[in-house]
Amino acid sequence: MTSPDSGKVINLRAARKTAARAAARRQGEENAAKFGRSKAARLAEEQAAERMARHLDQHRRDRPEDAND
């Protein structure tokens, strides 16, 4: 009726920390699956933002220097 681990002495603080880390990792993996984006999606979004910024910069009107007077 004894478990195979009954003879081991463990540090309870370390065991609690290990359990907390495992729970946080599980929660993080769940959140990543639920809310995360794939690398391809992130890259596509970054490229689209760069294209839009470049498009706006290319269509910007320059003001004449003496317009401030």
Wavefront OBJ file of the C-alpha trace (Angstrom):
o trace
v 0.000 0.000 0.000
v 2.955 2.295 -0.137
v 3.550 4.373 -3.207
v 6.885 4.153 -5.025
v 7.664 7.757 -4.042
v 6.956 7.316 -0.344
v 10.651 7.020 0.516
v 11.667 10.225 -1.248
v 12.208 13.413 0.681
v 11.100 16.452 -1.269
v 11.283 20.151 -0.644
v 7.674 21.325 -0.498
v 8.573 24.878 -1.529
v 10.308 23.584 -4.648
v 7.389 21.253 -5.375
v 4.919 24.155 -5.105
v 7.057 26.295 -7.411
v 7.316 23.470 -9.938
v 3.555 22.962 -9.860
v 2.962 26.711 -10.256
v 5.357 26.868 -13.221
v 3.614 23.931 -14.875
v 0.202 25.546 -14.350
v 1.439 28.868 -15.762
v 2.948 27.114 -18.776
v -0.322 25.248 -19.416
v -2.279 28.494 -19.138
v 0.145 30.216 -21.501
v -0.153 27.446 -24.060
v -3.947 27.619 -23.866
v -3.876 31.395 -24.323
v -1.460 31.112 -27.244
v -3.744 28.614 -28.950
v -6.822 30.715 -28.242
v -5.540 34.250 -28.900
v -2.195 33.852 -30.611
v -1.300 34.353 -34.230
v 0.945 32.220 -36.348
v 4.320 33.502 -37.470
v 3.015 33.838 -41.025
v 0.070 35.951 -39.853
v 2.348 38.267 -37.844
v 4.723 38.631 -40.784
v 1.870 39.373 -43.198
v 0.479 42.025 -40.857
v 3.901 43.674 -40.459
v 4.398 43.727 -44.226
v 0.955 45.237 -44.778
v 1.710 47.978 -42.235
v 5.023 48.723 -43.961
v 3.274 48.888 -47.353
v 0.671 51.303 -45.996
v 3.321 53.525 -44.397
v 5.333 53.560 -47.615
v 2.184 54.338 -49.620
v 1.350 57.291 -47.365
v 4.919 58.594 -47.475
v 4.995 58.414 -51.265
v 1.752 60.386 -51.571
v 2.661 63.088 -49.061
v 2.527 66.626 -50.347
v 5.562 68.720 -49.582
v 4.910 72.201 -48.286
v 6.851 75.080 -49.763
v 9.521 76.428 -47.426
v 8.171 79.991 -47.459
v 4.607 78.950 -46.510
v 5.309 79.668 -42.831
v 5.756 83.441 -43.397
l 1 2 3 4 5 6 7 8 9 10 11 12 13 14 15 16 17 18 19 20 21 22 23 24 25 26 27 28 29 30 31 32 33 34 35 36 37 38 39 40 41 42 43 44 45 46 47 48 49 50 51 52 53 54 55 56 57 58 59 60 61 62 63 64 65 66 67 68 69
